[in-house]
């Protein structure tokens, strides 16, 4: 009996100690209670706690537009994007433009606007699936393809229970997740050619078809939904929005033919200054207008403006200030090695032998260029033509053959001399004529023709053109003015440079040019160019008489 009581006491003591140990263990922080939530591990709790913590949002995310009206400087591009995506029949779209101008934001927001249109086929639950084409990885054996989708055959590791039964398993990709929504492919120009061809097939069929050597329609072990996928494909009826910084000619023609091509323009100084001011406001920092323009002068994109403001505001805050000054911006530009972009301005005081031509620089941005000309009697009576800052010879690759030809800028200059001889009776064979384009960037292209003609006439006569004049247009040897490309961009650049009079080819005229703050003159002949450039009165007959221009007298024929 005593032994039995002793054993009973020992069991009670052991049970009490065990209960005490277990109760303490459940009270320890970070130890899961199985009775509270089954399957919750310590690692999962740590992951949940980590997700509850975060840093403050970076300024780039704070400054991201929440609606279309907040995207700066892309009114025309946004209007076209809405027309392509928000109607009854949305189209596939290719968005061209430099980095940091709002292509991605516009693509995200246009779907939300389309959902509000009762006529749009996009439903309220339409998905926006974003894929970076530079990071799309795929296996050539079709084991994995996150964009198009793939089939996990039984021989591959991790095939699971279905794999052990010999069942191939289709895995949907982004094109299927975007069904009845939008697939946004950023940097679509970097997509691998194999993936591009697969994507084109999906755009054509609006579904994804899969193949597998392990699939048999007679295999009863294969579930019904997998039979359906192999026989009918996975649905992939979406609208593609592809964004790229490449030029259109670098994109596959088959893709371009299936898409509406829209262009977002490079941001000008005014737009960049507005973005900088908005970024400072969201940071709670004060920035006056001159400082925002200083910031804009160091920027190539909207992201540059936001980054400069963030650093400048951080430097000011470290010194106990809430105002960003021009000195703060210049300090950031020096530390980060941002080059300053000086906006060209036309001189209000014209000079003889000098006029402003218009061109399109890299990235599709218009620019006003100063063109200088001097003309002097040559010694020995035989003159020469010199070109400074212009391409005199160029090399082209034609079907594997390298060909050299005279630069189009030099051809334009020679056409000007021929036109002066044929139209004005001016034989310039005895003159040394020098054209120069300062700035260090070689100029090429025929669009400087009429600007060269005005600069030469001014140099010969000693008479300066009218103030704040800019020109673009090709000239022929007979004096006709031909159309050129990039006129909209050139006009915008001319207006930003302060031009009040702009001469363009008649064939490039658009009615919308009437709304420009500058007066735009369409011309088709060199005589009309000279009449406008040197303010020759309309009542002066250019057919019958000789028009005095400074020290030179010449006849102009219409």
Helices and strands as residue ranges (DSSP letters): H 2-27, H 42-52, H 59-62, G 68-70, H 75-85, E 93-96, H 103-115, E 128-132, G 133-135, E 149-152, H 160-164, E 169-172, H 174-177, E 182-186, G 188-190, H 193-205, E 207-208, H 224-232, E 234-235, E 239-244, G 248-250, H 253-257, E 260-263, H 269-283, H 289-296, H 302-318, H 326-336, E 354-360, G 362-364, E 366-377, G 379-381, E 385-388, E 393-398, E 401-406, H 408-424, E 431-436, G 446-448, H 449-461, E 469-471, E 474-475, E 481-482, H 487-496, E 501-505, G 506-508, G 511-515, E 519-523, H 526-533, E 547-549, E 552-554
